């Protein structure tokens, strides 16, 4: 494993940020394991985005709806059925907690604070969000969707609380 150590004078000592470039296989290092759910969330967002546009454009073309007729979210909701709008709603939901997930993963990677509990929590968050997206974009059973959301959110909040406690 290669390390680039950047030092900066600080009050009472030096602050060292260790940026690691992993050359080992992914499963040998917690730092690398954290990158899988990090990029997994990005890929999930891409897949939902593609699915959303395939549903919207497919419906609009089949029903001869001009794009100007759905220029606002209100018009979109009026003219397109829920099953077509659900992927768009899910895409919005993906950005709510995911931003915290991205920031936490970057923070943990930069500060080299990654451990197996953080990795497992990141995976639970990612898998929970993926399950939530599948439910939301397909049969949309709210109780199941909420359960997937709750489990993924608790995993993320576990990471947040552990990072906060680690500051002291």
Secondary structure by P-SEA (a helix, b strand, c coil): cbbbbbbbbcccbbbbbbbbbccccccccaaaaaaaaaaaaaaaaaaaaaaaaaaaaaaaaaacccccccccaaaaaaccccccaaaaaaaaaaacaaaaaaaaaaaaaaaccccaaaaaaaaaaaaaaaaaaaaaacccaaaaaaaaaaaaaaaaaaaaaaaaaaac
